[in-house]
Amino acid sequence: MHTLTGTAKLNDVASQTWLTDVLDRIAELPQTRLHELLPWHWKAEREPALAA
């Protein structure tokens, strides 16, 4: 668990927000798209929405 939150912090991602979203979405996401939940992909997906 510490490694997950540490990786999120290293990528300038709010670890609790990221982990909550990942746990909510992971069961519904196909295995081929799990890479989208990595902190750096997750952040890139969210930044345009936050800028709008």
Secondary structure, 3 states (H helix, E strand, C coil): CHHHHHHHHHCCCCHHHHHHHHHHHCCCCCHHHHHHHCHHHHHHHHHHHHHC
